[in-house]
């Protein structure tokens, strides 16, 4: 619906007094109501409201004769409330059927972790983590609450939902546009588009000139050029799809066989190329790295170095956030490439450096009890350095796909969610996995080519993050219908997630997960073996313990000097610079001794977080993380900024996840750091404004709000960010908040510059 209004919670006493928390989407405000009086209102920032869980508490104080509403542990409203001895109450979330207080108005929201405390002690706790049924269990008193029309969140993260089945002729291929969340299905005579934001399928018939697609054709979507490409390695051809003309700019020769069944592929923005790796055909497994270069329209077999990459197919591949490393997991093949010479399953994680054209092995799984192969893609969670992929046994036709989660840092994996039926017949089958960063869904696609020259395509989705694989849930016991509690001295705590989402009239709004990997909010980054320079300086050891306080002022500055200069330009810092900054009042010999003593102390602290190497290269000190054992947000930032391509949505979201913690070392003040801070602020602001300037505000208004929020962390008086923020708020119907944002900006401007802000609200929003 366009607008939602309704009750989040109603508490109704035996004296028929009502205490309500009501949300008004049009005004984006929460109203606190006691009886027939609005006792106050409050707002929650939209970024936090729609992307994170929010704690609301209502406290009833008999002695003071009042009810107090809290948001995130801060009092926001209070009002008088008469409470008699032994007063009891009904508590309702959403719709209410209590006689005399009925209401069907409710906003779209998720609820979890309902706690009831009395006199400071926890009395009832309802996690609301059930998978089915119409009751919710209390873990403390073992009471039961009644639930009507539930849409349980847990099963949507546990059970794959088949959302589409399409049958087509020939050997189709698939491509995925992650930014727009569109799956393209390329067939001989049509191009189908499945959009995951509305689950609609649209098909465009080719205008003319089509033949059956040959075996081994694969498709990719290039987010920079915003084009679909269809690839046939056997002919060394790549053709581009013209969306407006509904035609391909080239044709393939139809064949029923290929040298490159189940090859892996990816688009590299680093060198503007499509890469094809591995594959199988004509009784041979391949380990070739082949590249099609967009600017020159040329193919080449890339000469590689490093460790031996075993010829294989049925492997999974994914790119890192910087786009300079491809990770390849597992597969089936042989060391010689000959199918007749000791073929075997492979469980290695290999990394291929696009810059250096080098392979190296990171780790290998222990031999599993039952052998398996992999779907075509790895989905890599940048923030946690975890990956997701699908595995399946290859020894039977009626097989199944199973989602797993693992770490790029170490072997081992965990089974996630339930399984997906999969018709496996070697080269006639294909499976792939994608991720929708806005809808927060994993997408599994299977293809099965039958002998009658037909192909069945099935699409499944699973809400992200997935739950671990668990045995089938047992049926819940039936419970009573009301929650009866004593009011005096009582605290009611609930956690809600309100969400702006259009749903069809008459249907309950869907649920979204609290965890958001592609767009995390501050505090969501992993806190194990990590060092954060954006926002507050923080460091965490391997167990997740905060070790920031171990850095004395001198050790912190020494650490930051070497670390920042290592990643800023890759050169490091000379001894002369170090001594001049830290010990300029001491002779050279004393400065050197001080450095030696403190570097030993620093190493002892750093070893708690992971593996580091401090040493001299070309006369300068450098500090490097070994084996990717520590996450350093500044290193990730410099890696992203080194990319010179036009910023895409995934790129911007990845950058946003880093800088959302706050400005670079915002509470750290060193004279040598000023210019570095200024450069970083300029880079962030320029990249975000560059993306916003080409964005469609009507479709990306929420993202623009998050970007402008981040810009204000670096430059609180950026006029361009203010303009885009206010315009986006107006597009979203939040006119009052747009006015407030403008007024707050104008006030801060006057306080900073001692004069009035010279542009009106109409000028800022380009109105009239």
Residue pairs with C-beta under 8 A, 6 or more apart in sequence:
1 502
1 503
1 505
2 502
3 25
3 26
3 733
4 23
4 25
4 106
4 107
4 108
4 509
5 22
5 23
5 24
5 25
5 26
5 105
5 107
6 22
6 23
6 94
6 103
6 105
6 106
6 107
7 20
7 21
7 22
7 92
7 94
7 95
7 96
7 103
7 105
7 106
8 21
8 22
8 23
8 30
8 56
8 93
8 94
8 106
8 107
8 109
8 494
8 496
8 498
9 20
9 21
9 56
9 58
9 91
9 92
9 93
9 492
9 494
10 18
10 19
10 20
10 91
10 92
10 96
10 98
10 101
10 103
11 18
11 19
11 20
11 58
11 89
11 90
11 91
11 492
12 18
12 19
12 89
12 90
12 92
12 96
12 98
12 101
13 19
13 83
13 87
13 88
13 89
13 487
14 87
14 88
14 89
15 82
15 84
15 87
16 100
16 101
17 34
17 35
17 81
17 82
18 33
18 34
18 35
18 101
19 33
19 34
19 58
19 60
19 67
19 81
20 31
20 32
20 33
20 34
21 30
21 31
21 32
21 33
21 56
21 58
21 69
22 30
22 31
22 33
23 29
23 30
23 31
23 107
23 109
23 498
24 30
24 31
25 107
25 500
26 733
27 736
28 43
28 46
28 734
28 736
28 737
29 41
29 42
29 43
30 41
30 42
30 43
30 44
30 71
30 76
31 38
31 40
31 41
32 38
32 39
32 40
32 41
32 42
32 69
32 76
32 77
32 79
33 39
34 67
34 79
34 80
34 81
37 79
39 69
39 77
39 78
39 79
40 69
40 76
40 77
40 78
40 79
41 77
42 69
42 71
42 76
42 77
43 737
44 54
44 71
44 498
46 500
46 702
46 705
46 734
46 737
47 521
47 705
47 706
47 709
48 54
48 521
49 497
49 498
49 499
50 497
50 498
50 499
50 500
50 702
51 516
51 519
51 521
52 497
52 514
52 521
53 112
53 495
53 496
53 497
53 514
54 71
54 72
54 495
54 496
54 497
54 498
55 70
55 71
55 72
55 73
55 493
55 494
55 495
56 69
56 70
56 71
56 493
56 494
56 495
56 496
57 69
57 70
57 73
57 491
57 492
57 493
57 494
58 67
58 68
58 69
58 70
58 491
58 492
59 67
59 68
59 70
59 490
59 491
59 492
60 67
60 81
60 83
60 487
60 488
60 489
60 490
60 491
60 492
61 67
61 68
61 489
62 83
62 487
62 488
62 489
65 80
65 81
65 82
65 83
66 78
66 79
66 80
66 81
67 78
67 79
67 81
68 75
68 77
68 78
69 75
69 76
69 77
69 78
70 76
83 487
83 488
85 488
86 486
87 486
87 487
87 488
88 484
88 485
88 486
88 487
89 484
89 485
89 487
90 98
90 482
90 483
90 484
91 483
91 485
91 492
92 98
93 111
93 114
93 494
94 106
94 109
95 103
95 104
95 105
95 106
95 148
96 102
96 103
107 498
108 498
108 499
108 500
108 501
108 503
108 509
108 510
109 496
109 497
109 498
109 499
109 509
110 153
110 496
110 497
110 499
110 511
110 512
111 128
111 494
111 495
111 496
111 497
112 127
112 128
112 129
112 153
112 495
113 125
113 126
113 127
113 128
113 493
113 494
113 495
114 124
114 125
114 126
114 128
114 492
114 493
114 494
114 495
115 122
115 124
115 125
115 126
115 491
115 492
115 493
115 494
116 122
116 123
116 124
116 125
116 485
116 490
116 491
116 492
116 493
117 123
117 490
117 491
117 493
118 485
118 486
118 489
118 490
118 491
119 489
122 140
123 140
123 141
123 485
124 138
124 140
124 141
124 143
124 483
124 485
125 138
125 139
125 140
126 136
126 137
126 138
126 139
126 145
127 139
128 136
129 154
130 136
130 137
130 150
130 152
130 154
130 476
131 152
131 154
131 155
131 158
131 473
132 152
132 155
132 473
132 475
132 476
133 147
133 150
133 475
133 476
134 146
134 147
134 148
134 150
135 144
135 145
135 146
135 147
135 476
135 477
135 478
135 479
136 144
136 145
136 147
136 479
137 143
137 144
137 145
137 476
137 479
138 144
138 145
143 479
143 483
144 477
144 478
144 479
144 480
145 479
145 483
146 479
146 480
146 481
146 482
149 508
151 508
151 510
151 511
153 463
153 511
153 513
154 467
156 462
156 463
156 510
156 511
157 417
157 462
157 463
157 464
157 465
157 466
157 467
157 513
158 417
158 418
158 462
158 466
158 467
158 470
159 417
159 418
159 462
160 417
160 418
160 419
160 420
160 444
160 460
160 461
160 462
161 460
161 461
161 462
162 458
162 459
162 460
163 194
163 199
163 459
163 460
163 461
164 194
164 199
164 201
164 457
164 458
164 459
165 456
165 457
165 458
165 459
166 185
166 192
166 201
166 456
166 457
166 459
167 454
167 455
167 456
167 457
168 185
168 187
168 188
168 190
168 454
168 455
168 457
169 187
169 188
169 189
169 212
169 453
169 454
169 455
170 187
170 188
170 212
170 213
170 453
170 455
171 212
171 213
171 214
171 215
171 217
171 449
171 455
172 185
172 186
172 187
172 188
172 213
172 447
172 455
172 457
173 186
173 213
173 217
173 218
173 219
173 230
174 183
174 184
174 185
174 186
174 219
174 432
174 445
174 447
174 457
175 183
175 184
175 186
175 219
175 220
175 221
175 228
175 229
176 182
176 183
176 184
176 221
176 432
176 434
176 443
177 184
177 221
177 223
177 226
178 223
178 434
178 435
178 436
178 437
178 649
178 650
179 223
179 648
179 649
179 650
180 195
181 195
181 196
181 197
181 436
181 437
181 438
181 439
182 193
182 194
182 195
182 196
183 193
183 194
183 196
183 434
183 443
183 445
183 459
184 191
184 192
184 193
184 219
184 221
184 228
185 191
185 192
185 193
185 194
185 457
186 213
186 217
186 219
186 228
186 230
186 241
187 213
188 210
188 211
188 212
188 213
189 205
189 206
189 210
190 203
190 204
190 205
190 206
191 203
191 204
191 206
191 228
191 241
191 246
192 201
192 202
192 203
192 204
193 201
193 202
193 203
193 204
194 200
194 201
194 459
195 202
196 436
196 439
196 441
196 443
196 461
197 438
197 439
204 243
204 246
205 246
206 246
206 247
206 248
207 245
207 246
207 247
208 247
209 247
209 248
209 251
210 248
211 251
211 252
211 254
212 254
212 453
213 230
213 252
213 254
214 232
214 234
214 252
214 253
214 254
214 255
214 256
214 258
215 255
215 256
215 257
215 258
215 261
215 427
216 232
216 233
216 234
216 257
216 258
216 259
216 260
216 261
216 263
216 279
216 281
217 230
217 231
217 232
217 252
218 230
218 231
218 263
218 265
218 276
219 228
219 229
219 230
219 231
220 228
220 229
220 231
220 265
220 266
220 267
220 274
221 227
221 228
221 229
221 267
222 228
222 229
222 267
222 274
222 294
223 267
223 648
223 649
223 650
224 269
224 272
224 645
224 646
224 648
225 294
227 240
227 241
228 240
228 241
229 238
229 239
229 240
229 241
229 274
230 238
230 239
230 241
230 248
230 252
231 237
231 238
231 265
231 274
231 276
231 292
232 238
232 252
233 258
233 259
233 260
233 263
233 276
233 279
233 290
234 255
234 258
234 259
234 260
235 252
235 253
236 292
236 299
237 250
237 252
238 250
238 274
238 292
238 297
239 248
239 249
239 250
239 251
239 252
240 248
240 249
240 250
241 247
241 248
241 249
242 248
242 249
257 281
257 282
258 279
258 281
259 279
259 281
259 282
259 284
259 286
260 276
260 279
260 280
260 281
260 286
261 279
261 280
261 281
261 313
261 426
261 427
262 278
262 279
262 280
262 313
262 314
262 376
262 427
262 430
263 276
263 277
263 278
263 279
263 286
263 313
264 276
264 277
264 278
264 279
264 315
264 316
264 317
264 328
264 376
265 274
265 275
265 276
265 277
265 317
266 274
266 275
266 317
266 319
266 326
267 273
267 274
267 275
268 274
268 275
268 319
268 323
268 354
269 323
269 643
269 645
269 648
270 323
270 324
270 354
270 355
270 643
271 291
271 293
271 354
272 293
272 294
272 295
273 291
273 292
273 293
273 294
274 291
274 292
274 294
275 289
275 290
275 291
275 302
275 326
275 354
276 288
276 289
276 290
276 291
276 292
277 287
277 288
277 289
277 290
277 317
277 326
277 328
277 352
278 285
278 286
278 287
278 288
278 311
278 312
278 313
278 315
278 328
278 331
278 333
279 285
279 286
279 288
279 313
280 286
280 312
280 313
280 314
280 333
280 427
283 338
283 339
283 340
284 311
284 337
284 338
284 339
285 310
285 311
285 312
285 313
285 332
285 333
285 334
285 337
285 338
285 339
285 343
286 311
286 312
286 313
286 337
287 309
287 310
287 311
287 312
287 333
287 337
288 301
289 301
289 302
289 304
289 352
289 357
290 299
290 300
290 301
290 302
291 299
291 300
291 301
291 302
292 298
292 299
293 299
293 300
302 357
303 357
304 352
304 357
304 358
304 359
305 356
305 357
305 358
305 359
306 353
306 356
306 358
306 359
306 360
307 350
307 359
307 360
307 361
308 335
308 359
309 328
309 350
309 352
309 359
310 331
310 333
310 334
310 335
310 346
310 348
311 333
311 334
311 335
311 336
311 337
312 330
312 331
312 332
312 333
312 346
313 331
313 332
313 333
314 330
314 331
314 332
314 373
314 374
314 394
315 328
315 329
315 330
315 331
315 346
315 373
315 374
315 376
316 328
316 329
316 330
316 374
316 375
316 376
316 377
316 378
316 389
316 390
316 433
317 326
317 327
317 328
317 329
317 376
317 377
317 378
318 326
318 327
318 377
318 378
318 379
318 380
318 387
318 389
319 325
319 326
319 327
319 380
320 326
320 327
320 380
320 382
321 380
321 382
321 636
321 639
321 640
321 654
322 636
322 639
322 640
322 642
322 643
323 354
323 643
324 353
324 354
324 355
324 639
325 351
325 352
325 353
325 354
326 351
326 352
326 354
327 349
327 350
327 351
327 352
327 362
327 378
327 380
327 387
327 408
328 349
328 350
328 351
328 352
329 348
329 349
329 350
329 374
329 378
329 387
329 389
330 345
330 346
330 347
330 348
330 365
330 373
330 374
331 345
331 346
331 373
331 374
332 343
332 344
332 345
332 346
332 373
332 394
333 343
333 344
333 346
334 341
334 342
334 343
334 344
335 341
335 342
336 342
345 371
345 372
345 373
347 364
347 365
347 366
347 367
347 368
348 361
348 362
348 363
348 364
348 365
349 361
349 362
349 363
349 364
349 408
349 411
350 359
350 360
350 361
350 362
351 359
351 360
351 361
351 362
352 358
352 359
353 359
353 360
362 408
363 410
363 411
364 411
365 411
365 412
365 413
366 411
370 393
371 393
371 394
371 395
372 391
372 392
372 393
372 394
373 391
373 392
373 394
374 389
374 390
374 391
375 389
375 390
375 391
375 392
375 401
375 431
375 432
375 433
375 444
376 430
376 431
376 432
376 433
377 389
377 432
377 433
377 434
378 387
378 388
378 389
378 433
379 387
379 388
379 389
379 433
379 434
379 435
379 442
380 386
380 387
380 408
381 387
381 388
381 517
382 517
382 518
382 636
382 654
382 657
383 517
383 520
383 524
383 525
383 526
383 657
384 517
384 526
385 407
385 408
385 409
385 526
385 628
385 631
386 405
386 406
386 407
386 408
387 405
387 406
387 407
387 408
388 403
388 404
388 405
388 416
388 433
388 435
388 442
388 466
389 403
389 404
389 406
389 433
390 401
390 402
390 403
390 404
390 420
390 431
390 433
390 444
391 401
391 402
391 404
392 399
392 400
392 401
392 402
392 422
392 424
392 431
393 399
393 424
394 424
394 426
396 424
397 423
397 424
397 425
398 421
398 423
399 422
399 423
399 424
400 419
400 420
400 421
400 422
401 419
401 420
401 422
401 431
401 444
401 446
402 415
402 419
402 420
402 469
403 415
403 416
403 417
403 433
403 442
403 444
403 462
403 466
404 413
404 414
404 415
404 416
405 413
405 414
405 416
405 466
406 412
406 413
406 414
408 628
409 627
409 628
409 629
414 468
414 469
415 468
415 469
416 466
416 467
416 468
416 469
417 462
417 466
417 467
417 469
418 469
420 444
420 446
420 460
422 429
422 431
422 446
423 429
423 446
423 448
423 456
425 448
428 448
428 449
428 450
429 446
429 447
429 448
429 449
430 446
430 447
431 444
431 445
431 446
431 447
432 444
432 445
433 442
433 443
433 444
433 445
434 442
434 443
434 445
435 441
435 442
435 443
435 464
435 518
436 442
436 443
437 517
437 518
437 519
437 650
437 653
440 463
440 464
440 512
440 513
440 516
441 461
441 462
441 463
441 464
442 461
442 462
442 464
442 466
443 459
443 460
443 461
444 459
444 460
444 461
444 462
445 457
445 458
445 459
445 460
446 457
446 458
446 460
447 455
447 456
447 457
448 455
448 456
449 455
450 456
463 511
463 512
463 513
464 513
464 515
464 517
465 513
465 515
465 517
497 512
497 514
499 509
499 512
500 702
500 732
501 509
501 510
501 512
503 509
503 510
515 524
516 524
518 650
518 653
518 654
518 657
519 653
519 656
519 657
519 706
520 657
520 660
521 660
522 535
522 660
522 661
522 662
523 661
525 532
525 631
525 633
525 657
525 661
526 631
527 540
527 544
527 546
528 540
528 541
528 542
528 543
528 544
529 540
529 541
529 542
529 609
529 610
529 629
529 630
529 631
530 538
530 539
530 540
530 609
530 630
530 631
530 632
530 633
531 538
531 539
531 540
531 563
531 609
531 630
531 631
531 632
531 633
532 538
532 539
532 633
532 661
533 560
533 563
533 564
533 632
533 633
533 634
533 664
533 665
534 633
534 634
534 637
534 658
534 659
534 661
534 662
534 663
534 664
534 665
535 661
535 662
535 663
535 666
536 661
536 662
536 666
536 667
537 548
537 551
537 556
537 560
537 665
537 667
537 668
538 546
538 548
539 546
539 547
539 548
539 550
539 551
539 605
539 609
540 546
540 547
540 609
541 547
541 608
541 609
542 608
542 609
542 610
545 608
547 605
547 608
547 609
550 605
550 608
551 559
551 605
554 582
554 598
555 598
555 601
555 602
555 605
556 668
557 581
557 582
557 670
558 578
558 582
558 595
558 598
558 599
558 602
559 602
559 606
559 623
560 665
560 668
560 670
560 673
561 573
561 577
561 578
561 581
561 582
561 672
562 572
562 573
562 578
562 614
562 621
562 622
562 623
563 623
563 632
563 634
564 634
564 673
564 676
565 571
565 572
565 573
565 620
565 622
566 572
566 573
566 622
566 623
566 624
567 632
567 634
567 635
567 638
568 638
568 676
571 618
571 620
571 622
572 616
572 617
572 618
572 620
572 621
572 622
573 620
573 621
574 619
574 620
574 621
575 592
575 595
575 621
578 595
578 621
579 586
579 588
579 591
579 592
579 595
581 672
582 591
582 594
582 595
583 590
583 591
583 594
583 595
586 594
599 614
602 614
603 612
603 614
606 612
609 629
609 630
610 625
610 626
610 627
610 629
610 630
611 625
611 626
611 627
611 629
611 630
612 623
612 624
612 625
612 626
612 630
613 623
613 624
613 626
614 621
614 622
614 623
615 621
615 622
616 622
625 632
625 635
633 658
633 661
634 664
636 658
637 655
637 658
637 659
637 680
640 651
640 654
640 655
640 658
641 683
641 687
643 651
645 651
646 690
647 655
647 687
647 690
647 691
649 691
649 700
649 703
652 687
652 688
652 691
652 703
652 707
653 703
655 684
655 687
655 688
656 688
656 706
656 707
656 710
659 684
659 710
659 713
659 714
660 706
660 710
660 713
662 713
663 677
663 681
663 713
663 714
664 676
664 677
664 680
664 681
665 673
665 677
680 714
681 714
681 715
684 710
684 711
684 714
685 711
685 714
685 715
685 718
685 721
688 707
688 708
688 710
688 711
688 721
689 711
689 720
689 721
689 724
691 707
692 704
692 707
692 708
692 724
695 703
695 704
697 704
697 724
697 727
697 728
697 731
698 731
701 728
701 729
701 731
701 732
702 728
702 732
704 724
704 725
704 728
705 725
705 728
705 729
705 732
707 721
707 724
708 721
708 722
708 724
708 725
708 728
709 725
711 718
711 721
712 718
712 721
715 721
716 748
717 745
717 748
717 749
717 752
719 759
719 764
722 741
722 742
722 745
722 764
723 764
723 765
723 766
725 738
725 741
726 738
726 741
726 742
726 761
726 764
726 765
727 738
727 765
727 766
729 735
729 737
729 738
729 741
730 738
730 765
738 761
738 765
739 761
742 761
742 764
745 757
746 756
746 757
749 756
749 757
750 756
750 757
761 767
762 768
